[in-house]
């Protein structure tokens, strides 16, 4: 399943079936899911701890490291998909709305090539 060949609905269905098969729904409260998401994000961060910026770009060149990073990214994504289903938040709508807000907050003409404005 490549990114350009699958929908979020399909991915949510995969996560939903996994959870349903284990009867984990009672445990998937917003509190638990947000904490699980944070924990998985921290596990992803761990791969890049103490690694310089340029070197961090090359970590995925090693197949074993690439697989480990991909696993953590998938865990984060699965938690996010599950969280969105639990709260009934459409991720596509949320992302689109947030990008509009970001475009107003960080206008391209002011921020192009910069991560912050100089004062």
N, C-alpha and C positions, 0 to 999 in steps of 0.2 A: 504494500500500500504506500504509494508515494504521495507526498503532500499535494501534488497537483491532480491527484486522482481520487481523493476521498473528501467527504464533507465532515464538518464538526458534528452533525447529527449522527453520522455513522460512528465516529469515534466515541461520542457520548453513549451510543448503544453498546459498544464494546465494554466500556467502563461499567455501565448499568448492569449488564449481564454478569460481569465478574462479581460485582457487589451483591446482586440478587442471588447468585448461586451460593453465596456464603452467608446469606441472611445478615449482612452487616449494616443494613439501613438504620437500625436503632442507634448505632454508634456514630453515625455520620451526621452529627450535629454541626452547625456552623462553627462552634467553638473547637470541636475536635478536628474538623477539616482544616480550619485556618492554622491550627497548631501543627497538624501533619504537613501542610503545605510549607510552613516555615521550616520545619525540620528537614524536609526533603531539599528545600532550597539551600539550607546550610550544608547538606551533604554534597550538593553540587559545588558550592563555594570552596569546599575543602580541597577539591582537585587543583584549585588555582591559588591556594594560600602560599604566600612567600615566593610566588613566581612573578618575575618581571613581565611587563606588558607585552613586549615582543615575543618573549618565550611562551607566554600563555597562548599565543596564536598557533604555536607549533605543537602544543600538547596533543592535539588530535591526530598528529601525524603518526603516532604510535598506535597500532591497531587495538591493543589491549586497553590503552588509556582512552582511546576514542569510544570504545564500547562501554567503558565504565562511565564516561561523561554522558553518553547517549542514554544509558540506563537511568541516571539521575535526572536528566531532562525529561524523560518519559514519566518518571515518578511525579515530578512537579506538575507536568501537564495533566496526568490522570487525576491528581488531587484537584487541580483547578477545574477540570471538566466536571468532576463529581460535585464540587462546591457550587458551581454555577447551576447544576441541576437541582441541588438541595434548596437553593434560594430562589430558583426560577428566574435567574438572570441570563438573558441572551448575550453570550459573549461577543458575538458579531456586532450587535447594537451597542454594547458597552464600549467596545474598542473604537468603533466609528465615532461615537460621541466624545470619547476621551481624546482622540486625535484632533477633533475640531477644537476642543479646549486647549490642547497643547499648541496647536497652530497659532492661536491667539496669544497664548502666554509666551511662546518662543517664535516670534515672526522670523521667517527665513532670512529676510533682508538684514536683520539685526544679528542673527546667530549663525549665519552661514560660516562654517569652518571654525566655530568657537563653541566651547561648552558653557561659557558664561560671558557676560558682557564685562568689559573693562570699565571702570569708573573714572 
